[in-house]
Amino acid sequence: MAAESPIEAARPPRPLDGVKVIDLSRLLPGPFATLLLADLGASIFKVEEVLGGDYARFFPPLARTMSPGFAALNRDKRGLSVDLKHPRGRDVILRLCAQADVLVESFRPGVMARLGLDFQTLARENPRLIVCAITGFGQTGPLAQRAGHDLGYLAQAGLAGLTGHDDEVVMPGFQAADIAGGALYGVIGILAALYGRERTGLGRFVDASMTDGAFGLGVMLHAKDHLHVRDPLRPTRQRPGEDMLSGALLCYRPWRCQDGRYLAVGALEPKFWMAFCVAAGIPDLATDGWAEGETRTRVEGRLRVLFESRPRDEWVRLLSAHDVCVEPVLDLDEARQTAHAKLRGLFGTHFHPGEGRELLHQFPNPALLPGAEPPRDVRPAPHLGADTREVLTAFGFEPQEIDDLAAAKAIGLGTASS
């Protein structure tokens, strides 16, 4: 394997040290999954198309030639470009997989088979290989071949219609199905397969469907809805904003404050709502957090007036001394600047030599490494094909062979960026 960089050599031992991952995925779900694996110590080899590469490279705004989102998702990875449709490019992937532990891909079902890189073929070359396919709808079923993105997966899982008001559905501002439904479930499957391989000696195929994962995010909601549907005395459907977790409860919702900013009140349990009411000077409302009908309308009016009597941060200061489940609704910059986020070591910046500027990076899973400080230095995300020669050399390719592959346009050598 390639010699460690000074950054890598300085890191303490991590759980997945020595695990080699070939990453054929692009955009968000797969790269986020392999980012988590990288933070756990795995060596990630990001494979991109020779022309263009991962679409996420070009999402505006660009630092110079690379989007900040791509840079954040693909730090601590080595990048190589391979034409998977070229026969010799396919052979390159087969040789990489023969020495790898995990392959992650995000093509529609059937694409890997058409490329001659399906699980059965790869397993013949390396029976210990674990293949994780992160797709929208999974490998089977009538929707398997359908194109999609996060909003569609949430819609198909019954979750997109839960948030909003007055029959108007509101789009979520982040990719819940991509990350929680696809990337996280994919990583869980990979880790379980690595553990199982210690007993069986064999790899396995992990089918991570973002829609399936989104169903998992709504496990309690589906259970409750099943009761509603089966009981003729209960309403069969709720409109957006009518669920207890999407605006129906006065004790669990954001409230607009005097300065136009919002305070998130999450006082579901009676003891927390009572603590809030006492601290806010409205003890007579201590039993009305779950109010319905006319009582709810009356109490809501009082609460609106109350919250609009003070700016958000004054509410935070007033309530912080009490055991009250309230937090300020922060924008992204405010969230990064809190003392808590800084102490937890969630963010950092690094200079990307190829982009000529400081870029933000995030350590999304420090909780997976209890007692260990997240690394302070990172390997910048690679420019397209920047590490092709280094990686292929480490996997046993001869220099002339690499040059021949480049001349045949089966690989791209790129320009070193880190």
VEXMAR-222372 format. One record per residue (C-alpha): x, y, z; residue number from 1. Coordinates in steps of 0.2 Angstrom, whole numbers. Layout:
% residues N
<pt c1="X" c2="Y" c3="Z" lumlum="NUM"/>
...
% end
This chain:
% residues 418
<pt c1="0" c2="0" c3="0" lumlum="1"/>
<pt c1="5" c2="18" c3="-3" lumlum="2"/>
<pt c1="17" c2="26" c3="10" lumlum="3"/>
<pt c1="7" c2="35" c3="24" lumlum="4"/>
<pt c1="7" c2="54" c3="23" lumlum="5"/>
<pt c1="13" c2="64" c3="38" lumlum="6"/>
<pt c1="-5" c2="68" c3="42" lumlum="7"/>
<pt c1="-10" c2="49" c3="42" lumlum="8"/>
<pt c1="6" c2="44" c3="51" lumlum="9"/>
<pt c1="2" c2="56" c3="65" lumlum="10"/>
<pt c1="-15" c2="49" c3="69" lumlum="11"/>
<pt c1="-19" c2="37" c3="83" lumlum="12"/>
<pt c1="-24" c2="20" c3="79" lumlum="13"/>
<pt c1="-42" c2="18" c3="73" lumlum="14"/>
<pt c1="-55" c2="4" c3="72" lumlum="15"/>
<pt c1="-54" c2="2" c3="53" lumlum="16"/>
<pt c1="-35" c2="4" c3="50" lumlum="17"/>
<pt c1="-30" c2="-7" c3="36" lumlum="18"/>
<pt c1="-47" c2="-8" c3="28" lumlum="19"/>
<pt c1="-46" c2="-4" c3="10" lumlum="20"/>
<pt c1="-62" c2="3" c3="2" lumlum="21"/>
<pt c1="-65" c2="6" c3="-17" lumlum="22"/>
<pt c1="-78" c2="20" c3="-19" lumlum="23"/>
<pt c1="-87" c2="21" c3="-36" lumlum="24"/>
<pt c1="-101" c2="31" c3="-29" lumlum="25"/>
<pt c1="-104" c2="50" c3="-32" lumlum="26"/>
<pt c1="-115" c2="65" c3="-26" lumlum="27"/>
<pt c1="-119" c2="63" c3="-8" lumlum="28"/>
<pt c1="-125" c2="46" c3="0" lumlum="29"/>
<pt c1="-110" c2="35" c3="-5" lumlum="30"/>
<pt c1="-97" c2="48" c3="-2" lumlum="31"/>
<pt c1="-104" c2="52" c3="15" lumlum="32"/>
<pt c1="-104" c2="34" c3="19" lumlum="33"/>
<pt c1="-85" c2="32" c3="14" lumlum="34"/>
<pt c1="-81" c2="48" c3="23" lumlum="35"/>
<pt c1="-88" c2="40" c3="39" lumlum="36"/>
<pt c1="-77" c2="25" c3="35" lumlum="37"/>
<pt c1="-62" c2="36" c3="32" lumlum="38"/>
<pt c1="-64" c2="44" c3="50" lumlum="39"/>
<pt c1="-64" c2="26" c3="57" lumlum="40"/>
<pt c1="-47" c2="23" c3="49" lumlum="41"/>
<pt c1="-52" c2="15" c3="32" lumlum="42"/>
<pt c1="-41" c2="19" c3="17" lumlum="43"/>
<pt c1="-53" c2="26" c3="3" lumlum="44"/>
<pt c1="-49" c2="26" c3="-15" lumlum="45"/>
<pt c1="-62" c2="36" c3="-24" lumlum="46"/>
<pt c1="-64" c2="31" c3="-42" lumlum="47"/>
<pt c1="-72" c2="43" c3="-55" lumlum="48"/>
<pt c1="-75" c2="44" c3="-73" lumlum="49"/>
<pt c1="-60" c2="50" c3="-84" lumlum="50"/>
<pt c1="-70" c2="64" c3="-91" lumlum="51"/>
<pt c1="-79" c2="75" c3="-78" lumlum="52"/>
<pt c1="-79" c2="64" c3="-63" lumlum="53"/>
<pt c1="-91" c2="66" c3="-49" lumlum="54"/>
<pt c1="-105" c2="78" c3="-53" lumlum="55"/>
<pt c1="-104" c2="85" c3="-35" lumlum="56"/>
<pt c1="-87" c2="93" c3="-40" lumlum="57"/>
<pt c1="-96" c2="107" c3="-50" lumlum="58"/>
<pt c1="-111" c2="111" c3="-38" lumlum="59"/>
<pt c1="-110" c2="130" c3="-36" lumlum="60"/>
<pt c1="-102" c2="140" c3="-28" lumlum="61"/>
<pt c1="-85" c2="134" c3="-33" lumlum="62"/>
<pt c1="-70" c2="138" c3="-22" lumlum="63"/>
<pt c1="-60" c2="138" c3="-38" lumlum="64"/>
<pt c1="-63" c2="122" c3="-48" lumlum="65"/>
<pt c1="-71" c2="112" c3="-34" lumlum="66"/>
<pt c1="-87" c2="114" c3="-24" lumlum="67"/>
<pt c1="-85" c2="116" c3="-5" lumlum="68"/>
<pt c1="-97" c2="102" c3="-3" lumlum="69"/>
<pt c1="-87" c2="90" c3="-13" lumlum="70"/>
<pt c1="-71" c2="95" c3="-4" lumlum="71"/>
<pt c1="-80" c2="92" c3="13" lumlum="72"/>
<pt c1="-87" c2="75" c3="7" lumlum="73"/>
<pt c1="-71" c2="69" c3="0" lumlum="74"/>
<pt c1="-57" c2="74" c3="12" lumlum="75"/>
<pt c1="-45" c2="60" c3="17" lumlum="76"/>
<pt c1="-48" c2="50" c3="1" lumlum="77"/>
<pt c1="-36" c2="46" c3="-13" lumlum="78"/>
<pt c1="-43" c2="50" c3="-30" lumlum="79"/>
<pt c1="-41" c2="40" c3="-47" lumlum="80"/>
<pt c1="-50" c2="41" c3="-63" lumlum="81"/>
<pt c1="-55" c2="25" c3="-73" lumlum="82"/>
<pt c1="-66" c2="22" c3="-88" lumlum="83"/>
<pt c1="-77" c2="8" c3="-82" lumlum="84"/>
<pt c1="-84" c2="5" c3="-99" lumlum="85"/>
<pt c1="-66" c2="2" c3="-106" lumlum="86"/>
<pt c1="-62" c2="-16" c3="-106" lumlum="87"/>
<pt c1="-45" c2="-12" c3="-98" lumlum="88"/>
<pt c1="-53" c2="0" c3="-86" lumlum="89"/>
<pt c1="-64" c2="-14" c3="-80" lumlum="90"/>
<pt c1="-49" c2="-25" c3="-78" lumlum="91"/>
<pt c1="-41" c2="-11" c3="-67" lumlum="92"/>
<pt c1="-56" c2="-11" c3="-55" lumlum="93"/>
<pt c1="-55" c2="-30" c3="-54" lumlum="94"/>
<pt c1="-37" c2="-30" c3="-49" lumlum="95"/>
<pt c1="-41" c2="-16" c3="-36" lumlum="96"/>
<pt c1="-55" c2="-26" c3="-29" lumlum="97"/>
<pt c1="-44" c2="-42" c3="-28" lumlum="98"/>
<pt c1="-35" c2="-33" c3="-14" lumlum="99"/>
<pt c1="-49" c2="-23" c3="-7" lumlum="100"/>
<pt c1="-60" c2="-26" c3="8" lumlum="101"/>
<pt c1="-75" c2="-16" c3="3" lumlum="102"/>
<pt c1="-83" c2="-8" c3="-13" lumlum="103"/>
<pt c1="-96" c2="5" c3="-13" lumlum="104"/>
<pt c1="-107" c2="9" c3="-28" lumlum="105"/>
<pt c1="-122" c2="19" c3="-32" lumlum="106"/>
<pt c1="-127" c2="14" c3="-49" lumlum="107"/>
<pt c1="-145" c2="9" c3="-53" lumlum="108"/>
<pt c1="-147" c2="-10" c3="-52" lumlum="109"/>
<pt c1="-140" c2="-19" c3="-67" lumlum="110"/>
<pt c1="-127" c2="-7" c3="-71" lumlum="111"/>
<pt c1="-113" c2="-16" c3="-62" lumlum="112"/>
<pt c1="-118" c2="-32" c3="-71" lumlum="113"/>
<pt c1="-117" c2="-23" c3="-88" lumlum="114"/>
<pt c1="-100" c2="-17" c3="-84" lumlum="115"/>
<pt c1="-95" c2="-35" c3="-79" lumlum="116"/>
<pt c1="-92" c2="-29" c3="-61" lumlum="117"/>
<pt c1="-107" c2="-38" c3="-52" lumlum="118"/>
<pt c1="-105" c2="-45" c3="-35" lumlum="119"/>
<pt c1="-104" c2="-63" c3="-41" lumlum="120"/>
<pt c1="-90" c2="-58" c3="-53" lumlum="121"/>
<pt c1="-81" c2="-48" c3="-40" lumlum="122"/>
<pt c1="-83" c2="-62" c3="-27" lumlum="123"/>
<pt c1="-75" c2="-75" c3="-38" lumlum="124"/>
<pt c1="-59" c2="-64" c3="-39" lumlum="125"/>
<pt c1="-60" c2="-60" c3="-20" lumlum="126"/>
<pt c1="-72" c2="-70" c3="-9" lumlum="127"/>
<pt c1="-69" c2="-59" c3="6" lumlum="128"/>
<pt c1="-75" c2="-43" c3="-3" lumlum="129"/>
<pt c1="-90" c2="-34" c3="4" lumlum="130"/>
<pt c1="-100" c2="-24" c3="-9" lumlum="131"/>
<pt c1="-112" c2="-11" c3="-4" lumlum="132"/>
<pt c1="-124" c2="-4" c3="-16" lumlum="133"/>
<pt c1="-133" c2="13" c3="-11" lumlum="134"/>
<pt c1="-148" c2="16" c3="-22" lumlum="135"/>
<pt c1="-164" c2="25" c3="-22" lumlum="136"/>
<pt c1="-176" c2="10" c3="-21" lumlum="137"/>
<pt c1="-165" c2="-5" c3="-18" lumlum="138"/>
<pt c1="-160" c2="-20" c3="-30" lumlum="139"/>
<pt c1="-178" c2="-27" c3="-32" lumlum="140"/>
<pt c1="-196" c2="-21" c3="-33" lumlum="141"/>
<pt c1="-206" c2="-12" c3="-46" lumlum="142"/>
<pt c1="-197" c2="5" c3="-42" lumlum="143"/>
<pt c1="-179" c2="-2" c3="-43" lumlum="144"/>
<pt c1="-175" c2="6" c3="-60" lumlum="145"/>
<pt c1="-183" c2="23" c3="-56" lumlum="146"/>
<pt c1="-173" c2="38" c3="-56" lumlum="147"/>
<pt c1="-174" c2="48" c3="-40" lumlum="148"/>
<pt c1="-167" c2="60" c3="-27" lumlum="149"/>
<pt c1="-170" c2="63" c3="-8" lumlum="150"/>
<pt c1="-187" c2="72" c3="-9" lumlum="151"/>
<pt c1="-194" c2="57" c3="-19" lumlum="152"/>
<pt c1="-188" c2="44" c3="-7" lumlum="153"/>
<pt c1="-195" c2="54" c3="7" lumlum="154"/>
<pt c1="-211" c2="55" c3="-3" lumlum="155"/>
<pt c1="-212" c2="37" c3="-7" lumlum="156"/>
<pt c1="-209" c2="33" c3="12" lumlum="157"/>
<pt c1="-224" c2="43" c3="17" lumlum="158"/>
<pt c1="-213" c2="56" c3="26" lumlum="159"/>
<pt c1="-213" c2="71" c3="14" lumlum="160"/>
<pt c1="-231" c2="75" c3="17" lumlum="161"/>
<pt c1="-230" c2="77" c3="36" lumlum="162"/>
<pt c1="-222" c2="94" c3="37" lumlum="163"/>
<pt c1="-231" c2="110" c3="33" lumlum="164"/>
<pt c1="-248" c2="118" c3="37" lumlum="165"/>
<pt c1="-265" c2="121" c3="29" lumlum="166"/>
<pt c1="-263" c2="107" c3="17" lumlum="167"/>
<pt c1="-247" c2="115" c3="10" lumlum="168"/>
<pt c1="-232" c2="103" c3="11" lumlum="169"/>
<pt c1="-215" c2="111" c3="15" lumlum="170"/>
<pt c1="-199" c2="103" c3="8" lumlum="171"/>
<pt c1="-186" c2="98" c3="21" lumlum="172"/>
<pt c1="-170" c2="109" c3="19" lumlum="173"/>
<pt c1="-158" c2="94" c3="20" lumlum="174"/>
<pt c1="-156" c2="77" c3="13" lumlum="175"/>
<pt c1="-163" c2="65" c3="27" lumlum="176"/>
<pt c1="-166" c2="50" c3="16" lumlum="177"/>
<pt c1="-149" c2="52" c3="7" lumlum="178"/>
<pt c1="-139" c2="53" c3="23" lumlum="179"/>
<pt c1="-149" c2="44" c3="36" lumlum="180"/>
<pt c1="-158" c2="32" c3="25" lumlum="181"/>
<pt c1="-144" c2="28" c3="13" lumlum="182"/>
<pt c1="-127" c2="32" c3="20" lumlum="183"/>
<pt c1="-129" c2="28" c3="38" lumlum="184"/>
<pt c1="-139" c2="11" c3="34" lumlum="185"/>
<pt c1="-125" c2="8" c3="21" lumlum="186"/>
<pt c1="-111" c2="10" c3="34" lumlum="187"/>
<pt c1="-121" c2="-1" c3="47" lumlum="188"/>
<pt c1="-122" c2="-15" c3="34" lumlum="189"/>
<pt c1="-103" c2="-13" c3="29" lumlum="190"/>
<pt c1="-98" c2="-14" c3="48" lumlum="191"/>
<pt c1="-109" c2="-29" c3="51" lumlum="192"/>
<pt c1="-102" c2="-37" c3="35" lumlum="193"/>
<pt c1="-84" c2="-34" c3="41" lumlum="194"/>
<pt c1="-89" c2="-41" c3="58" lumlum="195"/>
<pt c1="-97" c2="-56" c3="50" lumlum="196"/>
<pt c1="-82" c2="-59" c3="39" lumlum="197"/>
<pt c1="-71" c2="-62" c3="54" lumlum="198"/>
<pt c1="-82" c2="-78" c3="58" lumlum="199"/>
<pt c1="-86" c2="-84" c3="40" lumlum="200"/>
<pt c1="-71" c2="-78" c3="30" lumlum="201"/>
<pt c1="-83" c2="-72" c3="17" lumlum="202"/>
<pt c1="-89" c2="-55" c3="11" lumlum="203"/>
<pt c1="-107" c2="-51" c3="6" lumlum="204"/>
<pt c1="-118" c2="-40" c3="-4" lumlum="205"/>
<pt c1="-126" c2="-25" c3="6" lumlum="206"/>
<pt c1="-142" c2="-18" c3="-2" lumlum="207"/>
<pt c1="-144" c2="-1" c3="5" lumlum="208"/>
<pt c1="-160" c2="7" c3="-1" lumlum="209"/>
<pt c1="-163" c2="26" c3="3" lumlum="210"/>
<pt c1="-182" c2="23" c3="2" lumlum="211"/>
<pt c1="-181" c2="8" c3="14" lumlum="212"/>
<pt c1="-170" c2="18" c3="26" lumlum="213"/>
<pt c1="-183" c2="32" c3="25" lumlum="214"/>
<pt c1="-196" c2="20" c3="30" lumlum="215"/>
<pt c1="-185" c2="16" c3="45" lumlum="216"/>
<pt c1="-185" c2="35" c3="50" lumlum="217"/>
<pt c1="-204" c2="35" c3="51" lumlum="218"/>
<pt c1="-205" c2="19" c3="62" lumlum="219"/>
<pt c1="-216" c2="27" c3="75" lumlum="220"/>
<pt c1="-226" c2="37" c3="63" lumlum="221"/>
<pt c1="-231" c2="21" c3="53" lumlum="222"/>
<pt c1="-235" c2="12" c3="68" lumlum="223"/>
<pt c1="-247" c2="25" c3="74" lumlum="224"/>
<pt c1="-254" c2="28" c3="57" lumlum="225"/>
<pt c1="-258" c2="9" c3="56" lumlum="226"/>
<pt c1="-269" c2="11" c3="72" lumlum="227"/>
<pt c1="-278" c2="26" c3="64" lumlum="228"/>
<pt c1="-282" c2="17" c3="48" lumlum="229"/>
<pt c1="-288" c2="1" c3="57" lumlum="230"/>
<pt c1="-299" c2="10" c3="70" lumlum="231"/>
<pt c1="-315" c2="17" c3="62" lumlum="232"/>
<pt c1="-317" c2="29" c3="77" lumlum="233"/>
<pt c1="-301" c2="38" c3="73" lumlum="234"/>
<pt c1="-297" c2="49" c3="58" lumlum="235"/>
<pt c1="-289" c2="40" c3="44" lumlum="236"/>
<pt c1="-278" c2="54" c3="38" lumlum="237"/>
<pt c1="-269" c2="69" c3="45" lumlum="238"/>
<pt c1="-265" c2="85" c3="35" lumlum="239"/>
<pt c1="-248" c2="92" c3="35" lumlum="240"/>
<pt c1="-244" c2="100" c3="52" lumlum="241"/>
<pt c1="-257" c2="90" c3="62" lumlum="242"/>
<pt c1="-245" c2="77" c3="69" lumlum="243"/>
<pt c1="-239" c2="79" c3="87" lumlum="244"/>
<pt c1="-221" c2="81" c3="80" lumlum="245"/>
<pt c1="-225" c2="92" c3="66" lumlum="246"/>
<pt c1="-235" c2="107" c3="74" lumlum="247"/>
<pt c1="-250" c2="100" c3="82" lumlum="248"/>
<pt c1="-244" c2="102" c3="100" lumlum="249"/>
<pt c1="-241" c2="119" c3="107" lumlum="250"/>
<pt c1="-227" c2="112" c3="118" lumlum="251"/>
<pt c1="-217" c2="105" c3="104" lumlum="252"/>
<pt c1="-215" c2="118" c3="90" lumlum="253"/>
<pt c1="-205" c2="133" c3="85" lumlum="254"/>
<pt c1="-211" c2="150" c3="91" lumlum="255"/>
<pt c1="-208" c2="167" c3="82" lumlum="256"/>
<pt c1="-199" c2="179" c3="94" lumlum="257"/>
<pt c1="-199" c2="198" c3="95" lumlum="258"/>
<pt c1="-184" c2="200" c3="83" lumlum="259"/>
<pt c1="-191" c2="188" c3="70" lumlum="260"/>
<pt c1="-180" c2="174" c3="75" lumlum="261"/>
<pt c1="-187" c2="158" c3="82" lumlum="262"/>
<pt c1="-186" c2="148" c3="98" lumlum="263"/>
<pt c1="-188" c2="129" c3="97" lumlum="264"/>
<pt c1="-199" c2="123" c3="111" lumlum="265"/>
<pt c1="-198" c2="104" c3="114" lumlum="266"/>
<pt c1="-206" c2="102" c3="130" lumlum="267"/>
<pt c1="-216" c2="86" c3="126" lumlum="268"/>
<pt c1="-216" c2="78" c3="144" lumlum="269"/>
<pt c1="-227" c2="87" c3="157" lumlum="270"/>
<pt c1="-213" c2="91" c3="168" lumlum="271"/>
<pt c1="-203" c2="100" c3="155" lumlum="272"/>
<pt c1="-219" c2="110" c3="150" lumlum="273"/>
<pt c1="-223" c2="114" c3="168" lumlum="274"/>
<pt c1="-205" c2="120" c3="170" lumlum="275"/>
<pt c1="-206" c2="131" c3="155" lumlum="276"/>
<pt c1="-223" c2="139" c3="160" lumlum="277"/>
<pt c1="-216" c2="143" c3="178" lumlum="278"/>
<pt c1="-200" c2="151" c3="171" lumlum="279"/>
<pt c1="-210" c2="160" c3="158" lumlum="280"/>
<pt c1="-223" c2="167" c3="170" lumlum="281"/>
<pt c1="-238" c2="157" c3="164" lumlum="282"/>
<pt c1="-241" c2="144" c3="177" lumlum="283"/>
<pt c1="-259" c2="144" c3="173" lumlum="284"/>
<pt c1="-255" c2="135" c3="156" lumlum="285"/>
<pt c1="-245" c2="121" c3="164" lumlum="286"/>
<pt c1="-259" c2="108" c3="159" lumlum="287"/>
<pt c1="-262" c2="115" c3="141" lumlum="288"/>
<pt c1="-246" c2="109" c3="132" lumlum="289"/>
<pt c1="-257" c2="96" c3="123" lumlum="290"/>
<pt c1="-273" c2="106" c3="122" lumlum="291"/>
<pt c1="-285" c2="103" c3="107" lumlum="292"/>
<pt c1="-300" c2="112" c3="99" lumlum="293"/>
<pt c1="-305" c2="129" c3="106" lumlum="294"/>
<pt c1="-293" c2="128" c3="121" lumlum="295"/>
<pt c1="-279" c2="126" c3="109" lumlum="296"/>
<pt c1="-284" c2="141" c3="99" lumlum="297"/>
<pt c1="-285" c2="152" c3="115" lumlum="298"/>
<pt c1="-269" c2="146" c3="122" lumlum="299"/>
<pt c1="-260" c2="148" c3="105" lumlum="300"/>
<pt c1="-265" c2="166" c3="105" lumlum="301"/>
<pt c1="-258" c2="169" c3="122" lumlum="302"/>
<pt c1="-242" c2="160" c3="118" lumlum="303"/>
<pt c1="-239" c2="170" c3="102" lumlum="304"/>
<pt c1="-241" c2="186" c3="111" lumlum="305"/>
<pt c1="-229" c2="180" c3="125" lumlum="306"/>
<pt c1="-215" c2="174" c3="113" lumlum="307"/>
<pt c1="-216" c2="190" c3="103" lumlum="308"/>
<pt c1="-213" c2="200" c3="119" lumlum="309"/>
<pt c1="-194" c2="196" c3="120" lumlum="310"/>
<pt c1="-181" c2="193" c3="107" lumlum="311"/>
<pt c1="-175" c2="175" c3="104" lumlum="312"/>
<pt c1="-158" c2="177" c3="114" lumlum="313"/>
<pt c1="-167" c2="185" c3="129" lumlum="314"/>
<pt c1="-178" c2="170" c3="130" lumlum="315"/>
<pt c1="-163" c2="159" c3="129" lumlum="316"/>
<pt c1="-155" c2="168" c3="144" lumlum="317"/>
<pt c1="-171" c2="168" c3="154" lumlum="318"/>
<pt c1="-174" c2="150" c3="152" lumlum="319"/>
<pt c1="-156" c2="143" c3="152" lumlum="320"/>
<pt c1="-156" c2="142" c3="171" lumlum="321"/>
<pt c1="-171" c2="130" c3="171" lumlum="322"/>
<pt c1="-173" c2="112" c3="166" lumlum="323"/>
<pt c1="-183" c2="117" c3="150" lumlum="324"/>
<pt c1="-182" c2="109" c3="133" lumlum="325"/>
<pt c1="-179" c2="125" c3="123" lumlum="326"/>
<pt c1="-166" c2="129" c3="110" lumlum="327"/>
<pt c1="-163" c2="144" c3="99" lumlum="328"/>
<pt c1="-166" c2="140" c3="80" lumlum="329"/>
<pt c1="-149" c2="144" c3="73" lumlum="330"/>
<pt c1="-143" c2="147" c3="56" lumlum="331"/>
<pt c1="-129" c2="137" c3="49" lumlum="332"/>
<pt c1="-115" c2="150" c3="54" lumlum="333"/>
<pt c1="-123" c2="152" c3="71" lumlum="334"/>
<pt c1="-123" c2="133" c3="74" lumlum="335"/>
<pt c1="-105" c2="131" c3="69" lumlum="336"/>
<pt c1="-100" c2="145" c3="81" lumlum="337"/>
<pt c1="-108" c2="139" c3="97" lumlum="338"/>
<pt c1="-96" c2="134" c3="111" lumlum="339"/>
<pt c1="-103" c2="117" c3="111" lumlum="340"/>
<pt c1="-99" c2="113" c3="93" lumlum="341"/>
<pt c1="-82" c2="120" c3="95" lumlum="342"/>
<pt c1="-78" c2="110" c3="111" lumlum="343"/>
<pt c1="-85" c2="94" c3="102" lumlum="344"/>
<pt c1="-73" c2="97" c3="88" lumlum="345"/>
<pt c1="-86" c2="95" c3="75" lumlum="346"/>
<pt c1="-78" c2="107" c3="62" lumlum="347"/>
<pt c1="-61" c2="113" c3="56" lumlum="348"/>
<pt c1="-54" c2="122" c3="41" lumlum="349"/>
<pt c1="-39" c2="117" c3="30" lumlum="350"/>
<pt c1="-29" c2="125" c3="16" lumlum="351"/>
<pt c1="-32" c2="116" c3="-1" lumlum="352"/>
<pt c1="-17" c2="119" c3="-11" lumlum="353"/>
<pt c1="-26" c2="116" c3="-28" lumlum="354"/>
<pt c1="-40" c2="128" c3="-23" lumlum="355"/>
<pt c1="-29" c2="141" c3="-16" lumlum="356"/>
<pt c1="-40" c2="144" c3="-1" lumlum="357"/>
<pt c1="-46" c2="138" c3="16" lumlum="358"/>
<pt c1="-61" c2="126" c3="15" lumlum="359"/>
<pt c1="-72" c2="119" c3="29" lumlum="360"/>
<pt c1="-72" c2="101" c3="34" lumlum="361"/>
<pt c1="-83" c2="92" c3="47" lumlum="362"/>
<pt c1="-80" c2="77" c3="58" lumlum="363"/>
<pt c1="-97" c2="70" c3="57" lumlum="364"/>
<pt c1="-95" c2="55" c3="69" lumlum="365"/>
<pt c1="-83" c2="59" c3="83" lumlum="366"/>
<pt c1="-95" c2="50" c3="95" lumlum="367"/>
<pt c1="-89" c2="34" c3="86" lumlum="368"/>
<pt c1="-72" c2="37" c3="93" lumlum="369"/>
<pt c1="-75" c2="39" c3="112" lumlum="370"/>
<pt c1="-60" c2="46" c3="121" lumlum="371"/>
<pt c1="-51" c2="50" c3="105" lumlum="372"/>
<pt c1="-49" c2="68" c3="98" lumlum="373"/>
<pt c1="-54" c2="69" c3="80" lumlum="374"/>
<pt c1="-39" c2="73" c3="69" lumlum="375"/>
<pt c1="-35" c2="91" c3="67" lumlum="376"/>
<pt c1="-26" c2="89" c3="50" lumlum="377"/>
<pt c1="-34" c2="82" c3="35" lumlum="378"/>
<pt c1="-29" c2="76" c3="17" lumlum="379"/>
<pt c1="-38" c2="88" c3="5" lumlum="380"/>
<pt c1="-51" c2="81" c3="-7" lumlum="381"/>
<pt c1="-42" c2="76" c3="-23" lumlum="382"/>
<pt c1="-43" c2="84" c3="-40" lumlum="383"/>
<pt c1="-49" c2="72" c3="-53" lumlum="384"/>
<pt c1="-37" c2="58" c3="-56" lumlum="385"/>
<pt c1="-24" c2="66" c3="-45" lumlum="386"/>
<pt c1="-18" c2="50" c3="-36" lumlum="387"/>
<pt c1="-21" c2="38" c3="-50" lumlum="388"/>
<pt c1="-3" c2="34" c3="-53" lumlum="389"/>
<pt c1="1" c2="33" c3="-34" lumlum="390"/>
<pt c1="-14" c2="21" c3="-31" lumlum="391"/>
<pt c1="-11" c2="10" c3="-45" lumlum="392"/>
<pt c1="8" c2="8" c3="-41" lumlum="393"/>
<pt c1="3" c2="4" c3="-23" lumlum="394"/>
<pt c1="-9" c2="-10" c3="-30" lumlum="395"/>
<pt c1="5" c2="-18" c3="-40" lumlum="396"/>
<pt c1="4" c2="-10" c3="-57" lumlum="397"/>
<pt c1="21" c2="-7" c3="-66" lumlum="398"/>
<pt c1="25" c2="11" c3="-72" lumlum="399"/>
<pt c1="25" c2="6" c3="-91" lumlum="400"/>
<pt c1="8" c2="-3" c3="-88" lumlum="401"/>
<pt c1="1" c2="13" c3="-80" lumlum="402"/>
<pt c1="7" c2="23" c3="-95" lumlum="403"/>
<pt c1="0" c2="11" c3="-107" lumlum="404"/>
<pt c1="-17" c2="12" c3="-98" lumlum="405"/>
<pt c1="-17" c2="31" c3="-99" lumlum="406"/>
<pt c1="-12" c2="31" c3="-118" lumlum="407"/>
<pt c1="-27" c2="19" c3="-121" lumlum="408"/>
<pt c1="-38" c2="31" c3="-111" lumlum="409"/>
<pt c1="-43" c2="18" c3="-99" lumlum="410"/>
<pt c1="-37" c2="29" c3="-85" lumlum="411"/>
<pt c1="-34" c2="47" c3="-82" lumlum="412"/>
<pt c1="-18" c2="53" c3="-73" lumlum="413"/>
<pt c1="-24" c2="70" c3="-68" lumlum="414"/>
<pt c1="-13" c2="83" c3="-59" lumlum="415"/>
<pt c1="-8" c2="80" c3="-41" lumlum="416"/>
<pt c1="-17" c2="92" c3="-30" lumlum="417"/>
<pt c1="-11" c2="88" c3="-12" lumlum="418"/>
% end
